[in-house]
Amino acid sequence: MLYDVTLEITYDYASPANSGRHALRLLPATIPGEQTLLAGQISLDPDPSERWDRTDFFGNAVTDIVYRSPHNELCFRLKARIDRTATPEEFDISPPLTSLAREIAGIQSLRPGEPVHFLAASPRLPLDPAFAVYAQEHVGPDMSTVAVIEAIGKALHQDMRFDAEATTVDTPALEAFERRHGVCQDFTHIMIACLRSIGIPAGYVSGFLRTLPPEGKPRLEGADAMHAWVRAWCGFEAGWIEYDPTNALRVGQDHIVVARGRDYGDAAPVKGVLRTAGSQTTDHKVDVVPH
């Protein structure tokens, strides 16, 4: 399936920002067997003083930019075309959860994609006993690793309420969990913490999700937003699977991967620093259109 993705992120500053440095993770990834970036362009307004592209430790495409001149507003735009391959669910060949630790212990590599990087607490996601208690409530005797992942994801979808006003990008996962309210970032962080607390390596995926309008209603331009979901390791045979706890489903053809990491900090669409004073506002528009 071909998709055309457009994104626009704007910042307005109450007083001019005299300088700034930002790292952008906006360009969809090329992942063999899953998706291919056919064309992609990131445009910036105003033009930065410096710009260069690189690949980070986890294999994500990063655009670094530097501003040395005062500016009152900033706009990042993305245009991309992606070929997303359907990924049908396979038979569950994952080991029982009780055997997963033994498989992890057999891994001697520290390459970026190895599960050992996704098992412990990470900078934005400290672990707490509350996550382990919740996760254990949904683990039954001899359940496979995949079955445990899906059980915890479905439970969070049932127990949590999606609420765009309940949290901010900096709300701790434990706080969102205690309130049982949040957005896709919160659902994802909470599920990652639950999985890690019972020994399942899990990471954060940032990307786009095509949303479908109600039957008989026109599709709204710009109605989509950047999305987040979970990537979990299920043993040598099953490998990694991806699960969307916000929607209680396995990731499929409508999910477009941008970046992967341990938590939001590794995959944040925009991260950086600037020198300014006063308040700022931001607006975020995304559109995902089947081609």
C-alpha positions as CSV (number, residue, x, y, z in Angstrom):
1,M,0.0,0.0,0.0
2,L,1.3,3.4,-1.0
3,Y,0.8,6.4,1.4
4,D,1.5,10.1,1.0
5,V,2.4,11.7,4.3
6,T,2.5,15.4,5.0
7,L,3.4,17.0,8.3
8,E,3.7,20.5,9.6
9,I,5.0,21.5,13.0
10,T,5.0,25.2,13.8
11,Y,6.4,27.2,16.8
12,D,5.5,30.8,17.6
13,Y,7.6,32.6,20.2
14,A,6.4,35.5,22.3
15,S,9.8,37.1,21.9
16,P,12.5,36.3,19.3
17,A,14.6,33.2,19.8
18,N,18.2,34.3,19.4
19,S,19.6,30.9,18.7
20,G,18.6,27.2,18.7
21,R,19.7,23.7,18.0
22,H,17.3,20.9,17.1
23,A,17.4,17.2,16.2
24,L,14.5,16.1,14.0
25,R,13.3,12.5,13.7
26,L,10.5,13.0,11.1
27,L,11.5,11.0,8.0
28,P,9.8,7.6,7.7
29,A,12.2,4.7,7.9
30,T,13.1,2.1,5.3
31,I,12.7,-1.4,6.9
32,P,13.4,-4.4,4.7
33,G,10.2,-6.5,4.4
34,E,8.0,-3.9,6.1
35,Q,8.2,-0.5,4.5
36,T,10.2,1.5,2.0
37,L,10.6,5.3,1.9
38,L,10.2,6.0,-1.9
39,A,10.7,9.8,-1.5
40,G,11.0,12.2,1.4
41,Q,11.8,15.8,2.0
42,I,12.1,17.9,5.2
43,S,11.8,21.7,4.6
44,L,12.5,24.4,7.2
45,D,11.3,27.9,7.6
46,P,13.4,30.0,8.2
47,D,16.5,28.3,6.7
48,P,18.9,27.2,9.4
49,S,22.5,28.4,9.7
50,E,23.7,24.8,9.6
51,R,22.0,21.5,8.6
52,W,23.3,18.0,8.3
53,D,21.8,14.5,8.2
54,R,23.0,11.5,10.2
55,T,21.9,8.1,11.5
56,D,21.6,7.6,15.3
57,F,22.6,4.6,17.4
58,F,19.2,2.9,16.8
59,G,19.3,3.4,13.1
60,N,16.9,6.4,12.9
61,A,17.3,9.1,10.3
62,V,18.1,12.4,12.1
63,T,18.3,15.9,10.7
64,D,20.3,18.3,12.9
65,I,19.8,22.0,12.5
66,V,21.4,25.1,14.1
67,Y,20.0,28.7,14.2
68,R,22.3,31.6,15.0
69,S,19.9,34.5,14.0
70,P,16.8,35.7,15.9
71,H,13.5,34.3,14.7
72,N,9.9,34.7,15.9
73,E,8.6,31.5,14.5
74,L,9.8,28.1,13.2
75,C,8.1,25.7,10.9
76,F,9.2,22.1,10.0
77,R,7.5,20.4,7.0
78,L,7.6,16.9,5.8
79,K,6.5,15.4,2.5
80,A,7.0,11.7,2.0
81,R,5.7,8.7,0.0
82,I,6.0,5.3,1.6
83,D,5.3,1.8,0.4
84,R,4.0,-0.1,3.4
85,T,3.9,-3.9,3.1
86,A,1.1,-5.9,4.7
87,T,2.4,-8.0,7.7
88,P,0.0,-10.8,8.3
89,E,0.0,-12.3,11.8
90,E,1.9,-15.5,12.0
91,F,1.5,-18.5,14.3
92,D,2.6,-17.9,17.9
93,I,6.0,-19.6,18.1
94,S,7.2,-17.5,21.0
95,P,8.5,-19.4,24.1
96,P,6.7,-19.4,27.4
97,L,7.4,-16.3,29.4
98,T,9.2,-18.5,32.0
99,S,11.8,-19.4,29.3
100,L,12.4,-16.0,27.9
101,A,15.1,-15.0,30.4
102,R,17.2,-18.0,29.4
103,E,17.1,-16.9,25.8
104,I,18.0,-13.3,26.7
105,A,20.9,-14.6,28.7
106,G,22.3,-16.4,25.7
107,I,22.7,-13.1,23.7
108,Q,26.3,-11.9,23.7
109,S,26.0,-9.0,21.3
110,L,25.4,-5.3,22.1
111,R,24.4,-4.3,18.6
112,P,21.6,-1.6,18.5
113,G,18.7,-4.0,17.8
114,E,19.5,-6.5,20.5
115,P,16.9,-7.0,23.3
116,V,19.4,-6.3,26.1
117,H,19.1,-2.5,25.4
118,F,15.3,-2.7,26.0
119,L,15.0,-4.6,29.3
120,A,16.1,-2.1,32.0
121,A,14.9,1.3,33.0
122,S,15.7,4.1,30.4
123,P,16.1,7.9,30.8
124,R,12.5,8.8,30.5
125,L,11.0,5.6,31.8
126,P,12.1,4.5,35.3
127,L,10.5,1.3,36.5
128,D,8.2,1.1,39.5
129,P,6.7,-1.9,41.4
130,A,3.2,-0.7,40.4
131,F,3.9,-1.7,36.8
132,A,5.0,-5.2,37.8
133,V,2.0,-5.8,40.0
134,Y,-0.4,-4.8,37.2
135,A,1.5,-6.9,34.6
136,Q,1.5,-10.0,36.8
137,E,-2.3,-9.8,37.1
138,H,-2.5,-10.6,33.4
139,V,0.1,-13.4,33.3
140,G,-1.3,-17.0,33.5
141,P,0.6,-20.3,33.9
142,D,2.5,-21.3,30.8
143,M,1.4,-18.3,28.7
144,S,3.5,-17.6,25.7
145,T,5.4,-14.4,25.5
146,V,3.2,-13.1,22.6
147,A,0.1,-14.0,24.6
148,V,1.3,-12.1,27.6
149,I,2.1,-9.0,25.5
150,E,-1.4,-9.0,23.9
151,A,-3.1,-9.6,27.3
152,I,-1.3,-6.6,28.9
153,G,-2.0,-4.4,25.8
154,K,-5.7,-5.3,25.8
155,A,-6.0,-4.7,29.6
156,L,-4.4,-1.3,29.3
157,H,-6.8,-0.4,26.5
158,Q,-9.7,-1.4,28.7
159,D,-8.5,0.3,31.9
160,M,-7.1,3.5,30.5
161,R,-9.0,6.3,28.9
162,F,-7.6,8.3,26.0
163,D,-7.6,11.9,27.0
164,A,-5.7,14.5,25.0
165,E,-6.0,17.1,27.9
166,A,-4.8,14.8,30.7
167,T,-1.1,14.8,30.1
168,T,1.8,16.6,28.5
169,V,4.8,15.3,26.7
170,D,6.7,15.5,30.0
171,T,4.2,13.7,32.2
172,P,5.8,10.7,33.9
173,A,4.4,7.3,32.9
174,L,3.6,6.4,36.5
175,E,1.5,9.5,36.9
176,A,-0.5,8.8,33.8
177,F,-0.9,5.2,34.9
178,E,-2.2,6.2,38.3
179,R,-4.7,8.5,36.7
180,R,-5.6,5.9,34.0
181,H,-5.8,8.8,31.5
182,G,-3.4,9.8,28.7
183,V,-2.5,9.8,25.0
184,C,-0.7,7.3,22.8
185,Q,2.7,8.2,24.3
186,D,1.4,7.4,27.8
187,F,-0.2,4.2,26.7
188,T,3.0,3.2,25.1
189,H,5.3,4.1,28.0
190,I,3.1,2.4,30.5
191,M,3.0,-0.8,28.4
192,I,6.7,-0.8,28.0
193,A,7.2,-0.4,31.7
194,C,4.8,-3.3,32.4
195,L,6.6,-5.6,29.9
196,R,10.1,-4.8,31.2
197,S,9.0,-5.3,34.8
198,I,8.3,-8.9,34.0
199,G,11.3,-9.6,31.8
200,I,10.1,-8.8,28.3
201,P,12.4,-6.4,26.3
202,A,10.2,-3.6,25.0
203,G,10.8,-0.3,23.1
204,Y,9.1,2.7,21.8
205,V,8.1,3.3,18.2
206,S,7.2,6.7,16.8
207,G,5.3,7.0,13.5
208,F,2.1,7.7,11.6
209,L,-1.3,5.9,11.6
210,R,-3.9,6.3,8.9
211,T,-7.2,7.0,10.6
212,L,-10.5,6.1,8.9
213,P,-13.5,8.5,9.1
214,P,-16.9,7.2,10.3
215,E,-18.9,5.5,7.6
216,G,-20.6,8.0,5.3
217,K,-18.5,10.9,6.6
218,P,-15.8,12.7,4.5
219,R,-12.2,12.3,5.5
220,L,-10.8,15.4,7.2
221,E,-7.5,16.9,6.0
222,G,-4.9,17.1,8.7
223,A,-7.0,15.0,11.1
224,D,-4.2,12.5,11.7
225,A,-1.4,13.0,14.2
226,M,1.9,11.4,15.0
227,H,1.4,8.1,16.8
228,A,3.3,5.8,19.1
229,W,3.2,2.1,19.9
230,V,5.3,-0.7,21.5
231,R,7.9,-3.0,20.1
232,A,8.6,-6.2,22.1
233,W,11.0,-9.1,21.8
234,C,9.5,-12.5,21.9
235,G,12.4,-14.9,21.7
236,F,14.8,-16.1,18.9
237,E,12.2,-17.7,16.8
238,A,9.4,-15.1,17.0
239,G,11.7,-12.1,17.1
240,W,10.2,-8.6,17.5
241,I,6.5,-7.9,17.3
242,E,4.8,-4.5,17.5
243,Y,1.6,-3.8,19.4
244,D,-0.6,-0.6,19.6
245,P,-2.1,-0.4,23.1
246,T,-4.0,2.8,22.3
247,N,-6.1,0.8,19.8
248,A,-5.6,-2.7,21.3
249,L,-4.3,-4.3,18.1
250,R,-1.2,-5.7,16.5
251,V,0.6,-3.2,14.3
252,G,-0.4,-3.5,10.6
253,Q,-0.3,-1.9,7.2
254,D,-1.8,1.4,8.4
255,H,1.1,2.0,10.8
256,I,4.1,3.8,9.3
257,V,7.4,3.7,11.3
258,V,9.5,6.8,11.7
259,A,11.8,6.0,14.7
260,R,12.5,3.4,17.3
261,G,14.2,3.6,20.6
262,R,14.1,2.8,24.3
263,D,11.5,5.5,25.1
264,Y,10.1,8.8,23.7
265,G,13.5,10.5,24.3
266,D,15.2,8.3,21.6
267,A,12.4,8.8,19.1
268,A,11.1,12.3,19.7
269,P,10.1,14.1,16.5
270,V,11.7,17.3,17.6
271,K,14.2,17.7,20.4
272,G,16.6,20.5,21.2
273,V,17.4,23.8,23.0
274,L,16.9,27.4,22.2
275,R,17.7,30.8,23.8
276,T,14.5,32.9,24.2
277,A,12.3,34.4,26.9
278,G,8.5,34.3,27.4
279,S,6.0,31.8,26.3
280,Q,5.7,29.8,23.1
281,T,2.9,28.0,21.3
282,T,3.0,25.1,18.9
283,D,0.7,23.5,16.3
284,H,1.0,20.1,14.8
285,K,-0.8,18.9,11.6
286,V,-0.4,15.5,9.9
287,D,-2.2,13.9,6.9
288,V,-1.8,10.3,5.8
289,V,-3.4,9.6,2.4
290,P,-3.5,6.2,0.6
291,H,-2.2,6.7,-2.9
